[in-house]
Amino acid sequence: MPKAAKSDLADALVPALPATYEAALSELELLVGQLESGQMPLDQLLSGYQRGAALLAFCRDKLKAVEDQIQVLDGGQLKPWSGA
């Protein structure tokens, strides 16, 4: 099998990341609940862990991008969040 076809097949098996931070966080919370239940077979645990790691990286990247945008808007200084 040619390399490109093999890569395309692997990409098809990996679910796409959600479009939004909120969707990724929701999926991650659901996945953590399933993993913590102890009711998943070993192979599903591994794929769930891998999916969770991808979702976590996605969420971190989104938060970092927002933090960077806020820092630019605040003139290079990141100010503490007041919550109000």
DSSP file (Angstrom, degrees, kcal/mol; ACC not computed):
  #  RESIDUE AA STRUCTURE BP1 BP2  ACC     N-H-->O    O-->H-N    N-H-->O    O-->H-N    TCO  KAPPA ALPHA  PHI   PSI    X-CA   Y-CA   Z-CA
    1    1 A M              0   0    0      0, 0.0     5,-0.0     0, 0.0     0, 0.0   0.000 360.0 360.0 360.0 132.1    0.0    0.0    0.0
    2    2 A P     >  -     0   0    0      0, 0.0     4,-2.1     0, 0.0     5,-0.2  -0.262 360.0-115.8 -64.6 154.3    1.4    3.4   -0.9
    3    3 A K  H  > S+     0   0    0      1,-0.2     4,-2.6     2,-0.2     5,-0.2   0.898 112.9  53.2 -58.3 -44.1    2.3    5.8    1.9
    4    4 A A  H  > S+     0   0    0      1,-0.2     4,-2.4     2,-0.2    -1,-0.2   0.903 110.0  47.7 -61.4 -42.0   -0.3    8.4    1.0
    5    5 A A  H  > S+     0   0    0      2,-0.2     4,-2.1     1,-0.2    -1,-0.2   0.893 111.5  50.8 -67.1 -38.9   -3.1    5.9    1.0
    6    6 A K  H  X S+     0   0    0     -4,-2.1     4,-2.1     2,-0.2    -2,-0.2   0.914 111.8  47.4 -63.6 -43.6   -2.0    4.5    4.3
    7    7 A S  H  X S+     0   0    0     -4,-2.6     4,-2.5     2,-0.2    -2,-0.2   0.895 110.2  52.4 -64.6 -41.3   -1.9    8.0    5.8
    8    8 A D  H  X S+     0   0    0     -4,-2.4     4,-1.8     1,-0.2    -1,-0.2   0.892 109.5  49.8 -61.8 -40.0   -5.3    8.8    4.4
    9    9 A L  H  X S+     0   0    0     -4,-2.1     4,-1.2     2,-0.2    -2,-0.2   0.912 110.8  48.8 -65.9 -42.6   -6.7    5.6    6.0
   10   10 A A  H  X S+     0   0    0     -4,-2.1     4,-0.9     1,-0.2     3,-0.4   0.902 110.8  50.8 -64.3 -40.5   -5.2    6.5    9.3
   11   11 A D  H  < S+     0   0    0     -4,-2.5     3,-0.3     1,-0.2    -1,-0.2   0.849 106.4  55.6 -64.9 -33.9   -6.7   10.0    9.1
   12   12 A A  H  < S+     0   0    0     -4,-1.8    -1,-0.2     1,-0.2    -2,-0.2   0.800 105.8  51.9 -68.8 -28.4  -10.1    8.6    8.3
   13   13 A L  H  < S+     0   0    0     -4,-1.2    -1,-0.2    -3,-0.4    -2,-0.2   0.708  95.1  79.7 -81.5 -20.4  -10.0    6.5   11.5
   14   14 A V  S  < S-     0   0    0     -4,-0.9    -1,-0.0    -3,-0.3     2,-0.0  -0.787  86.6-124.7 -90.7 120.3   -9.2    9.4   13.8
   15   15 A P        -     0   0    0      0, 0.0    -2,-0.1     0, 0.0    -3,-0.0  -0.335  29.6-107.5 -64.2 144.3  -12.3   11.5   14.6
   16   16 A A        -     0   0    0      1,-0.1     3,-0.1    -4,-0.1    -4,-0.0  -0.318  36.5-102.5 -67.4 152.8  -12.0   15.2   13.7
   17   17 A L        -     0   0    0      1,-0.1    -1,-0.1     2,-0.1     7,-0.0  -0.461  45.7 -94.7 -73.2 150.5  -11.6   17.7   16.6
   18   18 A P        -     0   0    0      0, 0.0    -1,-0.1     0, 0.0     6,-0.0  -0.151  27.1-122.1 -61.4 161.8  -14.7   19.6   17.5
   19   19 A A  S    S+     0   0    0     -3,-0.1     2,-0.3     2,-0.0    -2,-0.1   0.751  88.7  40.3 -78.2 -25.0  -15.2   23.1   16.0
   20   20 A T  S  > S-     0   0    0      1,-0.1     4,-2.0     0, 0.0     5,-0.1  -0.846  76.4-121.8-128.4 160.5  -15.4   24.9   19.4
   21   21 A Y  H  > S+     0   0    0     -2,-0.3     4,-2.8     1,-0.2     5,-0.2   0.910 114.0  53.7 -60.4 -44.2  -13.8   24.9   22.7
   22   22 A E  H  > S+     0   0    0      1,-0.2     4,-2.2     2,-0.2    -1,-0.2   0.891 108.8  47.9 -62.1 -40.7  -17.1   24.3   24.4
   23   23 A A  H  > S+     0   0    0      2,-0.2     4,-2.3     1,-0.2    -1,-0.2   0.899 113.1  48.5 -66.8 -40.5  -17.8   21.2   22.3
   24   24 A A  H  X S+     0   0    0     -4,-2.0     4,-2.5     2,-0.2    -2,-0.2   0.914 111.9  49.0 -65.6 -42.6  -14.3   19.8   23.0
   25   25 A L  H  X S+     0   0    0     -4,-2.8     4,-2.5     2,-0.2    -2,-0.2   0.899 110.9  50.4 -64.1 -40.7  -14.6   20.4   26.7
   26   26 A S  H  X S+     0   0    0     -4,-2.2     4,-2.0    -5,-0.2    -1,-0.2   0.925 112.5  46.2 -63.0 -45.3  -18.0   18.7   26.8
   27   27 A E  H  X S+     0   0    0     -4,-2.3     4,-2.5     1,-0.2    -2,-0.2   0.898 112.0  52.0 -64.3 -39.6  -16.7   15.7   24.9
   28   28 A L  H  X S+     0   0    0     -4,-2.5     4,-2.6     2,-0.2    -2,-0.2   0.910 108.6  50.0 -64.0 -43.2  -13.6   15.6   27.2
   29   29 A E  H  X S+     0   0    0     -4,-2.5     4,-1.9     2,-0.2    -1,-0.2   0.903 112.4  47.8 -62.0 -41.4  -15.8   15.6   30.3
   30   30 A L  H  X S+     0   0    0     -4,-2.0     4,-1.9     2,-0.2    -2,-0.2   0.919 112.4  49.4 -64.1 -43.7  -17.9   12.8   28.9
   31   31 A L  H  X S+     0   0    0     -4,-2.5     4,-2.7     1,-0.2    -2,-0.2   0.897 108.1  52.7 -64.2 -41.9  -14.8   10.8   28.0
   32   32 A V  H  X S+     0   0    0     -4,-2.6     4,-2.6     1,-0.2    -1,-0.2   0.907 107.9  52.5 -61.3 -41.5  -13.2   11.3   31.5
   33   33 A G  H  X S+     0   0    0     -4,-1.9     4,-1.0     1,-0.2    -1,-0.2   0.905 110.9  47.0 -59.8 -42.1  -16.4    9.9   33.0
   34   34 A Q  H  X>S+     0   0    0     -4,-1.9     5,-0.6     2,-0.2     4,-0.5   0.912 112.9  48.7 -66.4 -42.6  -16.3    6.9   30.8
   35   35 A L  H ><5S+     0   0    0     -4,-2.7     3,-0.9     1,-0.2    -2,-0.2   0.899 111.5  49.6 -64.6 -40.3  -12.6    6.3   31.6
   36   36 A E  H 3<5S+     0   0    0     -4,-2.6    -1,-0.2     1,-0.2    -2,-0.2   0.683  94.6  74.6 -73.4 -17.4  -13.1    6.7   35.3
   37   37 A S  H 3<5S-     0   0    0     -4,-1.0    -1,-0.2    -3,-0.4    -2,-0.2   0.784  90.9-141.7 -66.7 -25.9  -16.0    4.2   35.3
   38   38 A G  T <<5S+     0   0    0     -3,-0.9    -3,-0.1    -4,-0.5    -2,-0.1   0.628  72.7 108.3  75.0  12.1  -13.6    1.3   34.9
   39   39 A Q      < +     0   0    0     -5,-0.6    -4,-0.1     2,-0.1    -3,-0.1   0.355  48.4 101.2-103.9   4.5  -16.1   -0.4   32.6
   40   40 A M  S    S-     0   0    0     -6,-0.3     5,-0.0    -5,-0.2     0, 0.0  -0.703  75.2-114.0 -93.4 140.9  -14.2    0.0   29.3
   41   41 A P     >  -     0   0    0      0, 0.0     4,-2.2     0, 0.0     3,-0.4  -0.295  36.0-103.7 -63.9 158.7  -12.1   -2.7   27.6
   42   42 A L  H  > S+     0   0    0      1,-0.2     4,-2.1     2,-0.2     5,-0.2   0.868 119.6  51.3 -55.7 -44.1   -8.4   -2.1   27.5
   43   43 A D  H  > S+     0   0    0      1,-0.2     4,-2.0     2,-0.2    -1,-0.2   0.867 111.5  48.1 -65.8 -34.3   -8.3   -1.3   23.8
   44   44 A Q  H  > S+     0   0    0     -3,-0.4     4,-2.6     2,-0.2    -1,-0.2   0.842 107.7  56.4 -72.9 -32.4  -11.1    1.3   24.3
   45   45 A L  H  X S+     0   0    0     -4,-2.2     4,-2.5     2,-0.2    -2,-0.2   0.927 108.5  47.4 -60.6 -44.6   -9.2    2.7   27.3
   46   46 A L  H  X S+     0   0    0     -4,-2.1     4,-2.3     2,-0.2    -2,-0.2   0.938 114.7  44.0 -64.5 -47.4   -6.2    3.3   25.1
   47   47 A S  H  X S+     0   0    0     -4,-2.0     4,-2.4     1,-0.2    -1,-0.2   0.868 113.8  52.2 -67.5 -34.3   -8.1    5.0   22.3
   48   48 A G  H  X S+     0   0    0     -4,-2.6     4,-2.6     2,-0.2    -2,-0.2   0.897 109.2  49.5 -65.5 -40.4  -10.1    7.0   24.8
   49   49 A Y  H  X S+     0   0    0     -4,-2.5     4,-2.4     2,-0.2    -2,-0.2   0.917 111.6  48.7 -63.3 -43.5   -6.9    8.2   26.5
   50   50 A Q  H  X S+     0   0    0     -4,-2.3     4,-2.0     2,-0.2    -2,-0.2   0.913 112.5  47.6 -64.0 -42.6   -5.5    9.2   23.1
   51   51 A R  H  X S+     0   0    0     -4,-2.4     4,-2.6     1,-0.2    -2,-0.2   0.914 111.4  51.7 -63.7 -42.4   -8.7   11.1   22.2
   52   52 A G  H  X S+     0   0    0     -4,-2.6     4,-2.7     1,-0.2    -2,-0.2   0.896 107.9  51.4 -61.4 -41.2   -8.7   12.8   25.5
   53   53 A A  H  X S+     0   0    0     -4,-2.4     4,-2.2     2,-0.2    -1,-0.2   0.895 111.2  48.2 -63.5 -39.4   -5.1   13.9   25.1
   54   54 A A  H  X S+     0   0    0     -4,-2.0     4,-2.2     2,-0.2    -2,-0.2   0.911 113.0  47.6 -66.9 -42.3   -6.0   15.4   21.6
   55   55 A L  H  X S+     0   0    0     -4,-2.6     4,-2.5     2,-0.2    -2,-0.2   0.899 111.2  51.2 -65.2 -40.5   -9.0   17.1   23.1
   56   56 A L  H  X S+     0   0    0     -4,-2.7     4,-2.6     2,-0.2    -2,-0.2   0.917 110.3  48.4 -63.0 -44.0   -7.0   18.5   26.0
   57   57 A A  H  X S+     0   0    0     -4,-2.2     4,-2.4     2,-0.2    -1,-0.2   0.903 111.0  51.8 -62.4 -41.0   -4.3   19.9   23.6
   58   58 A F  H  X S+     0   0    0     -4,-2.2     4,-2.3     2,-0.2    -2,-0.2   0.932 111.2  46.7 -60.2 -47.2   -7.1   21.4   21.5
   59   59 A C  H  X S+     0   0    0     -4,-2.5     4,-2.5     1,-0.2    -2,-0.2   0.910 112.2  50.1 -63.6 -43.3   -8.6   23.1   24.5
   60   60 A R  H  X S+     0   0    0     -4,-2.6     4,-2.6     1,-0.2    -1,-0.2   0.906 110.3  50.5 -61.8 -41.6   -5.2   24.4   25.8
   61   61 A D  H  X S+     0   0    0     -4,-2.4     4,-2.3     2,-0.2    -2,-0.2   0.911 110.7  49.0 -63.1 -42.4   -4.4   25.8   22.3
   62   62 A K  H  X S+     0   0    0     -4,-2.3     4,-2.1     2,-0.2    -2,-0.2   0.928 112.8  47.2 -63.4 -45.0   -7.8   27.6   22.2
   63   63 A L  H  X S+     0   0    0     -4,-2.5     4,-2.6     1,-0.2    -2,-0.2   0.901 111.6  50.9 -63.9 -40.7   -7.3   29.1   25.7
   64   64 A K  H  X S+     0   0    0     -4,-2.6     4,-2.6     2,-0.2    -1,-0.2   0.899 108.5  52.2 -64.0 -40.3   -3.7   30.2   24.8
   65   65 A A  H  X S+     0   0    0     -4,-2.3     4,-2.0     2,-0.2    -1,-0.2   0.906 111.7  46.1 -62.9 -41.4   -4.9   31.9   21.6
   66   66 A V  H  X S+     0   0    0     -4,-2.1     4,-2.5     2,-0.2    -2,-0.2   0.917 111.8  51.5 -67.4 -42.4   -7.5   33.8   23.6
   67   67 A E  H  X S+     0   0    0     -4,-2.6     4,-2.3     1,-0.2    -2,-0.2   0.908 109.8  50.0 -60.0 -42.0   -5.0   34.7   26.3
   68   68 A D  H  X S+     0   0    0     -4,-2.6     4,-1.9     2,-0.2    -1,-0.2   0.894 110.3  50.0 -64.0 -40.0   -2.6   36.0   23.6
   69   69 A Q  H  X S+     0   0    0     -4,-2.0     4,-2.2     2,-0.2    -2,-0.2   0.904 111.1  48.8 -65.1 -41.5   -5.4   38.1   22.0
   70   70 A I  H  X S+     0   0    0     -4,-2.5     4,-2.1     1,-0.2    -2,-0.2   0.897 108.6  53.9 -65.0 -40.2   -6.2   39.6   25.4
   71   71 A Q  H  <>S+     0   0    0     -4,-2.3     5,-3.0     1,-0.2     6,-0.4   0.896 109.2  48.3 -62.8 -39.9   -2.6   40.4   26.1
   72   72 A V  H ><5S+     0   0    0     -4,-1.9     3,-1.5     1,-0.2    -1,-0.2   0.919 111.8  49.5 -64.5 -43.6   -2.4   42.3   22.8
   73   73 A L  H 3<5S+     0   0    0     -4,-2.2    -2,-0.2     1,-0.3    -1,-0.2   0.814 108.4  53.7 -66.2 -29.7   -5.6   44.2   23.5
   74   74 A D  T ><5S-     0   0    0     -4,-2.1     3,-0.8    -5,-0.2    -1,-0.3   0.157 124.4-100.6 -91.7  18.9   -4.2   45.1   27.0
   75   75 A G  T < 5S-     0   0    0     -3,-1.5    -3,-0.2     1,-0.2    -2,-0.1   0.829  78.3 -49.0  70.0  33.2   -1.0   46.6   25.6
   76   76 A G  T 3 <S+     0   0    0     -5,-3.0     2,-0.5     1,-0.2    -1,-0.2   0.411 114.3 106.7  90.4  -2.8    1.2   43.6   26.3
   77   77 A Q    <   -     0   0    0     -3,-0.8     2,-0.7    -6,-0.4    -1,-0.2  -0.946  62.1-141.9-114.6 127.0    0.3   43.1   29.9
   78   78 A L        -     0   0    0     -2,-0.5    -7,-0.1    -3,-0.1   -10,-0.0  -0.754  23.1-156.1 -84.5 118.9   -1.9   40.2   31.0
   79   79 A K        -     0   0    0     -2,-0.7     3,-0.0     1,-0.1    -5,-0.0  -0.674  23.5 -97.8 -97.2 150.8   -4.2   41.5   33.7
   80   80 A P        -     0   0    0      0, 0.0     2,-0.4     0, 0.0    -1,-0.1  -0.342  41.4-108.0 -65.7 147.0   -5.9   39.3   36.3
   81   81 A W        -     0   0    0      1,-0.1     0, 0.0     2,-0.1     0, 0.0  -0.615  25.2-165.8 -77.2 127.6   -9.4   38.2   35.6
   82   82 A S        -     0   0    0     -2,-0.4    -1,-0.1    -3,-0.0     0, 0.0   0.699  25.7-137.6 -88.4 -20.1  -11.9   40.0   37.9
   83   83 A G              0   0    0      1,-0.1    -2,-0.1     0, 0.0    -1,-0.0   0.457 360.0 360.0  79.7  -0.5  -14.8   37.7   37.1
   84   84 A A              0   0    0      0, 0.0    -1,-0.1     0, 0.0    -3,-0.0   0.406 360.0 360.0-108.6 360.0  -17.3   40.5   36.8
